[in-house]
């Protein structure tokens, strides 16, 4: 990917910079020409609307105007989005998104949580906040814990999401494959977060969790990060909506890199969800999504 390679060379050319600072580097801008070809790139904390800094230029081609992108007219408030969150573990990204919902910064509500591990901490958190928990796929044996609705087939799962009028599916550490029927039904309406920079060698089958961070450290890469992308039929291949970058230092352990990346995940994922729920995600003619900044 030409733009990605050029951006990475610009990053490696930077000298002293705060972790995550990439969007204003001149070599990145010169490589891109104008900003929307790259998705949202997260800058350091403290920058205004940091996640949106690489979303929309001051002047943009008519082909990417708000009306052409299918965005709502200025001043039009979209209805609150019904969100389904898929989880398998502790759910820290789910909790970060839910915290922004509770404080009113995300125009949506988590209507249902889907999990393959009904006793996981994320499911317990959902129940403690009155959010229905649904199990998919059906466990091979009784998992114990709180009783939960079980979806036995992909069609059951799709029917459940439809019954909740779900407008956005969020994969927040879900460790099972989402059925193809569901992926296709929620085209451009399903977001996943990956703990590495995509596209590249740190995505694809087997690249999840600590496997990613271990591979990054072993590779000698000087940067890592996280990627929020729309989900399609190919593993870790969907259109990229946002990325955040962290430095990787000589002597770093995978655990240190993981902790650094996780902090950025908790900033990036809620901001991408917020933009979707606000109706601020546009699409270029070639299928690249971007976030429109708040005026």
Helices and strands as residue ranges (DSSP letters): H 2-13, H 26-32, G 35-37, E 40-42, G 50-52, G 62-64, E 81-87, H 92-102, E 108-115, H 121-128, E 132-135, E 149-150, H 154-163, E 168-171, H 180-185, E 190-194, H 210-219, E 223-230, E 240-247, H 254-278, E 281-283, E 289-291
